[in-house]
Amino acid sequence: MSTLTLAAADRGTWRAQLRKYAAIARINLQNSLAYAWDALGQGVFIVLFIFVFAQLWQATFRAQDATVIGGLTLVQTLWYFVWAELIELSRINVSGTIQQEVQDGSLAYTLGRPYNYLLYHFFSGLGGVISRMIIVLGFGALIAWIEVGPLTTFRLETLPAVLLITALAFTLDYCITAGIGLLAFVFEDTSAFRLIYQKIKFVLGGLLLPVDFLPDAIQGVTRLLPFNLVLYAPAKLFVAWDSAQFWQFLGLQVFWITVLAGLLALAFRYGAQRLSINGG
Amino acid sequence: MSVVSLHDLRKTFTLKRKAPGLRGSLRALVRPHYQTVEAVKGISLELDEGELLAFIGPNGAGKSTTIKMLTGILFPTQGQAQVLGYVPWKQRRVLSYHIGSVFGQKPQLWYHLPPIDTFELFAHIYELDQAAFRRRQAFLVEALGIADFLQTPVRKLSLGQRMRCEIAASMLHGPRILFLDEPTIGLDVVAKQQLREAIKTLHDEEQLTIFLTSHDVGDVESLCKRVVVINHGQVIFDDRTSALKRRFLHRKIIGVRFGQPITDDFDLPHATLLKRGQWGAKIELDTTVRPVDNLIAALMAYAPVVDLTVEDPPMEEIIREIYKADETVTLRADGQANDAPAATPDQAREQA
């Protein structure tokens, strides 16, 4: 039986490609259910994190005798961290996997399969993102609600736009982490780069505090870089919707994703060509 | 018609070397030392459609490197190769729809999910028609005997069951050539036999071309009509399996354990006693001098046998024999043997 008799009528079309990558995402979603306890662990983590932040920011707002800091109320600030942590804990953490696959040569085996390696990992990662997001959001929202009450500024009609910016944030983060993983073609160990990226996200990405809280000079630099688009942009729009800011974030995200995805493709092509596996 | 063609294929790896100790580590930082290793040294061969070729050799001989070049995973350093008219490392995406590959040490099944989920995924990855895929899956499930554990998570399958599922996964898209890299590695005797039968069924039913690498001579004997032996990256034997058996696989190692102690008069003509214990013995037998069944009959006549094993000599020994037998003349694929054929088993039986 040849491949021709088995091929779908629309083989090679965008529809077939879409089905292919959707199937990749679906199987990883199924697989992630085998790691449901891990996701629950992340749920516990966000409870602790939001609880600590609630105490910290309640004290800060009291000490400053302020109802608004950097344009955000206490409720908004805490829900900001829920959304930022949601992205951080659910993101496609692929750099370690890619590093491993470069080092042990398993990346080479995927070259002989009819899919794009980088898209495979992206969609495979997305499958896991969905289950983690549901769990982390559930736990995070619960503790934030208990600590400061509901996010009254949230407008349901903005949710699709917030989700779009969040999806692009995952994409941007993937471009960066996959790039770090591909550095394994040059460096034996990429954990130092992972650590640097994590710390940058903490300070310049808005994970430790919203970018609006930073001194003006640092804010200027931060807004030029892609890191705040990963966490700050979606979290800020979630708690304080601003149409003008939405379009600005969208434009910047598309720009950075285009640039980084291009670089990623080049890095992958370079790496794939110099791949050497110990055979035989 | 030739479907796989290799001409003077070579692959060289550059490996970083480091002297032992702290000094060596520091020196490697400043002035790294590289060593060139020639894994494949000019392999040329042709494989016809429907052929089942065994590509065997000891560990490190260059088998996997060759199969990786043929499946487009590795770029060769030099030489040419075509698989179904495609240059594998240049057209690997197109080629992937027409070939299947199983790498014994690199599973493709999702570990925590049942095999049927991976099959579904592969149907989408290879962009198969759903109805055709269902029919194809049903055929493979039957041919490979995997119906009972199709819905069991892969992590709970035995290695043999897993390997049969791996083969099914790589056959779903109906490839014309199947590359099997060490499929029987790590399997027990029963699982090996089941897998060999499954491979044979697929080959017979689909006229499938199979390129099988192994360091297990048993795979060759039970499956392949043609065998290529490779050592240190070079082809040292390319002929019919029957020729290999006749010339180099005529020695067997027989282990026997009796139900009563061995007495001093234990003696076996035309066989070499390698080891002798109180209850058992290890015997080396040249089957051209005395057939296996003849020796087993003698052992059973001597005393009640409680356990018996018949083993091939290890691959390294066969290769030594090949070198020994052919130090001056190159063995060729046309079967023109350069030495007188050894006695057939029937002749040996008569002699014994």
Interface residues (C-beta under 8 A of the other chain):
Chain A: M1 S2 T3 T5 L6 A7 A8 A9 D10 R11 G12 A16 R19 K20 A22 A23 I24 I27 Q30 N31 A34 S106 A108 Y109 L111 G112 R113 P114 Y115 Q273 L275 S276 I277 N278 G279 G280
Chain B: K11 F13 T14 A39 V40 G57 N59 G60 A61 G62 K63 S64 T65 T66 I67 K68 T71 G72 I73 L74 F75 R92 R93 L95 S96 Y97 H98 I99 S101 F103 K106 Q108 W110 H112 L113 D117 T118 E120 L121 A123 H124 I125 Y126 E127 L128 D129 Q130 A132 F133 R136 H173 G174 P175 R176 E206 G233
